[in-house]
């Protein structure tokens, strides 16, 4: 969900991987929303379409990088399963989480405050209209509220190197 630390971890791990010679690309959800998906809203259909566009972008860039990091919100199991099937082999699902009170406290983008004021009625994982389906068996789960940032970075970095 928003504020869990996906982009923060991806940026740190990208730097570490590049420092040892890996070619790394990051396809960030916020960037995609501002470019190729700016025509989409936040209905379930739009979220699924956005995630499908991200999968297509990954597929198109596979030969251009050793590692592609994709810090995005993928709230539906169906889109994560489709991504795994389409991008296999080499796809790994990393679930970066934090409890809702922690996310509300971090609120880097002000989304949770806007939701609380009634300005956003479909915030993913908060609104009944936009549920977040927790991954049942991710390849790696990082709870950013339950461990130090450096530990999370080390775990993700080590996981990628092990693959």
KENULO-288952 format. One record per residue (C-alpha): residue number from 0; z negated, x, y. Coordinates in steps of 0.1 Angstrom, whole numbers. Example, Ala and Ser with C-alpha at 12.3 -4.5 7.8 and 13.67 -1.06 7.14 Angstrom:
KENULO-288952
+-----+-------+-------+-------+
: seq :     w :     u :     v :
+-----+-------+-------+-------+
:   0 :   -78 :   123 :   -45 :
:   1 :   -71 :   137 :   -11 :
+-----+-------+-------+-------+
end
This chain:
KENULO-288952
+-----+-------+-------+-------+
: seq :     w :     u :     v :
+-----+-------+-------+-------+
:   0 :     0 :     0 :     0 :
:   1 :     3 :    10 :    36 :
:   2 :   -22 :    38 :    45 :
:   3 :   -29 :    49 :     9 :
:   4 :   -16 :    84 :    17 :
:   5 :    18 :    85 :     1 :
:   6 :    37 :   102 :    29 :
:   7 :     8 :   126 :    36 :
:   8 :     8 :   138 :     0 :
:   9 :    46 :   140 :    -2 :
:  10 :    48 :   161 :    29 :
:  11 :    21 :   185 :    17 :
:  12 :    36 :   188 :   -18 :
:  13 :    71 :   192 :    -4 :
:  14 :    59 :   222 :    17 :
:  15 :    43 :   238 :   -14 :
:  16 :    73 :   233 :   -36 :
:  17 :    97 :   247 :   -10 :
:  18 :    74 :   277 :    -5 :
:  19 :    80 :   287 :   -41 :
:  20 :   118 :   281 :   -40 :
:  21 :   123 :   245 :   -50 :
:  22 :   149 :   224 :   -32 :
:  23 :   130 :   192 :   -22 :
:  24 :   141 :   160 :    -6 :
:  25 :   119 :   132 :     6 :
:  26 :   131 :    96 :     9 :
:  27 :   103 :    80 :    30 :
:  28 :    99 :    42 :    31 :
:  29 :    94 :    41 :    68 :
:  30 :   126 :    61 :    74 :
:  31 :   146 :    39 :    51 :
:  32 :   133 :     7 :    69 :
:  33 :   145 :    22 :   102 :
:  34 :   180 :    31 :    89 :
:  35 :   197 :    17 :    58 :
:  36 :   173 :   -13 :    55 :
:  37 :   168 :   -23 :    91 :
:  38 :   186 :   -56 :    83 :
:  39 :   158 :   -65 :    58 :
:  40 :   125 :   -83 :    64 :
:  41 :    95 :   -85 :    41 :
:  42 :   103 :  -115 :    19 :
:  43 :   101 :  -108 :   -18 :
:  44 :   139 :  -107 :   -20 :
:  45 :   141 :   -83 :     9 :
:  46 :   115 :   -60 :    -6 :
:  47 :   133 :   -60 :   -39 :
:  48 :   166 :   -52 :   -21 :
:  49 :   150 :   -24 :    -1 :
:  50 :   136 :    -8 :   -33 :
:  51 :   170 :   -12 :   -50 :
:  52 :   186 :     6 :   -20 :
:  53 :   160 :    34 :   -23 :
:  54 :   168 :    38 :   -61 :
:  55 :   205 :    40 :   -52 :
:  56 :   198 :    67 :   -26 :
:  57 :   178 :    87 :   -52 :
:  58 :   206 :    84 :   -77 :
:  59 :   231 :    96 :   -51 :
:  60 :   210 :   126 :   -41 :
:  61 :   199 :   138 :   -76 :
:  62 :   224 :   167 :   -76 :
:  63 :   213 :   179 :   -41 :
:  64 :   176 :   187 :   -49 :
:  65 :   153 :   199 :   -77 :
:  66 :   127 :   173 :   -67 :
:  67 :   131 :   140 :   -48 :
:  68 :    98 :   126 :   -35 :
:  69 :    99 :    89 :   -27 :
:  70 :    67 :    78 :    -8 :
:  71 :    74 :    41 :    -6 :
:  72 :    57 :     8 :   -12 :
:  73 :    71 :    -6 :   -44 :
:  74 :    49 :   -37 :   -49 :
:  75 :    67 :   -53 :   -78 :
:  76 :    66 :   -42 :  -114 :
:  77 :   102 :   -54 :  -119 :
:  78 :   115 :   -30 :   -93 :
:  79 :    95 :    -1 :  -106 :
:  80 :   108 :    -8 :  -141 :
:  81 :   143 :   -10 :  -129 :
:  82 :   139 :    23 :  -111 :
:  83 :   125 :    40 :  -142 :
:  84 :   154 :    27 :  -163 :
:  85 :   181 :    36 :  -138 :
:  86 :   168 :    70 :  -129 :
:  87 :   157 :    82 :  -164 :
:  88 :   153 :   109 :  -174 :
:  89 :   134 :   126 :  -148 :
:  90 :   117 :    96 :  -131 :
:  91 :    79 :    96 :  -127 :
:  92 :    59 :    67 :  -113 :
:  93 :    30 :    80 :   -91 :
:  94 :     5 :    53 :   -80 :
:  95 :   -12 :    64 :   -48 :
:  96 :   -40 :    40 :   -41 :
:  97 :   -71 :    33 :   -20 :
:  98 :   -93 :     1 :   -18 :
:  99 :   -84 :   -24 :     8 :
: 100 :  -115 :   -17 :    29 :
: 101 :  -105 :    20 :    31 :
: 102 :   -69 :    10 :    40 :
: 103 :   -82 :   -13 :    68 :
: 104 :  -104 :    15 :    81 :
: 105 :   -75 :    41 :    81 :
: 106 :   -49 :    16 :    95 :
: 107 :   -27 :    44 :   109 :
: 108 :     0 :    20 :   119 :
: 109 :   -22 :    -8 :   131 :
: 110 :    -8 :   -32 :   104 :
: 111 :   -41 :   -44 :    91 :
: 112 :   -54 :   -51 :   126 :
: 113 :   -23 :   -71 :   133 :
: 114 :   -27 :   -90 :   101 :
: 115 :   -63 :   -98 :   109 :
: 116 :   -52 :  -111 :   143 :
: 117 :   -26 :  -133 :   126 :
: 118 :     4 :  -114 :   140 :
: 119 :    16 :  -104 :   105 :
: 120 :    16 :  -131 :    78 :
: 121 :    32 :  -112 :    49 :
: 122 :    15 :   -78 :    47 :
: 123 :    21 :   -64 :    13 :
: 124 :   -11 :   -65 :    -8 :
: 125 :   -30 :   -86 :    16 :
: 126 :   -10 :  -118 :    21 :
: 127 :    -7 :  -142 :    -8 :
: 128 :    30 :  -143 :     1 :
: 129 :    34 :  -106 :    -5 :
: 130 :    12 :   -95 :   -35 :
: 131 :    10 :   -60 :   -47 :
: 132 :    13 :   -58 :   -85 :
: 133 :    -8 :   -28 :   -95 :
: 134 :    10 :    -5 :  -119 :
: 135 :    -2 :    -9 :  -155 :
: 136 :     7 :    26 :  -167 :
: 137 :    18 :    50 :  -140 :
: 138 :    26 :    85 :  -150 :
: 139 :    -1 :    97 :  -125 :
: 140 :   -27 :    77 :  -105 :
: 141 :   -42 :    92 :   -74 :
: 142 :   -70 :    74 :   -57 :
: 143 :   -71 :    89 :   -22 :
: 144 :  -104 :    73 :   -14 :
: 145 :  -120 :    87 :   -45 :
: 146 :  -111 :   124 :   -40 :
: 147 :  -106 :   149 :   -13 :
: 148 :   -71 :   152 :     2 :
: 149 :   -67 :   188 :   -11 :
: 150 :   -76 :   176 :   -46 :
: 151 :   -50 :   149 :   -44 :
: 152 :   -24 :   174 :   -32 :
: 153 :   -32 :   198 :   -60 :
: 154 :   -30 :   171 :   -87 :
: 155 :     4 :   159 :   -75 :
: 156 :    17 :   194 :   -71 :
: 157 :     5 :   203 :  -106 :
: 158 :    20 :   172 :  -121 :
: 159 :    54 :   179 :  -106 :
: 160 :    53 :   215 :  -118 :
: 161 :    44 :   203 :  -153 :
: 162 :    75 :   181 :  -154 :
+-----+-------+-------+-------+
end
